[in-house]
């Protein structure tokens, strides 16, 4: 789970894929490249410009839309994004 904040909103986002035997580990930290983000200790979250935009990008990945469209055979039923606004 990755916790992101833009100073107005904070959201926890997790992203996994069904493998047939179970879900992959959450890879949202890699998706949002949190190593390059400033960590806000008070909010216990990584700082981004727009939390809603980040949520939309994660949801686009799950639906294989836009930049995340790989091919016509992507099974989006296997992709899972959970968002919890705090």
N, C-alpha and C positions, 0 to 999 in steps of 0.2 A: 504494500500500500504506500502510496505517495501522498503526502499532505502538501497542498499548494495554497498560497495566499496572495492576494493582490492588495491587501490592506483594507478592503471592503468586504470581501468574501473569503472563506476558507473552505476547501473541499478535500476529502480523502478519495483517492482514485486507485482502484486496482484493476489490472488487466491480465487476463489469463486465456489460454486456449485449451480446448478439450482434445486429448490425444487419442481417445478411444479406451484408454485405461485409467484416465484421471486427468485432472487439470495440471497444466504447467505451473511452475512457480510464478508468482506475480512478477511481471517485468516492467511495471510502470516507471520505476526509477530510470531504467534504460531509455524508455520511450521519451521521457521528458528531460533526459540528460541532466539529472539533478547535480552531477558533479560540477557542472558549469554554472549552477545557480547559487545565489547567496542564501544562506540559511538564517532564518529569523528565529532566534532562540526563544523570544517571548511568545511568539505564535506557534512555536514548534512546527514550522512549516517552511518550505522553500518559497522564495519570493518570485512571482511572475507578474507580468503586466496585466493579464486578464484571465482570471480563473475560468470564466465561462468559455472563453476561446479554447483553453486547454481541455475542458470537458468536451467541447464540440469535436476537437481533434481526436480524442480518444474514442468517441462515439462513431466518428467517420471511419476510424481504423476497424472497429467492430463490424461496421456495415460494409467495409471494403469500398468506401466512397472516395472520390477525389484523388488525392495523392496516394491513398492507401489501396487503390484498386490495382490488384496484381494481374489477374486474368479472370476470365469468365467462370472458371472452375472453383473460385474461392468459396468455401463453405462457411458462410458467416454464422451459421448455427453453432459452430465450434468456438467462436470468439465471444468472450465475455468481458464487459466493462461494468464495474460497480462504482457508483458515485454516492458519496455521503457528504452533504453540505453541513458544516458545523456552525 
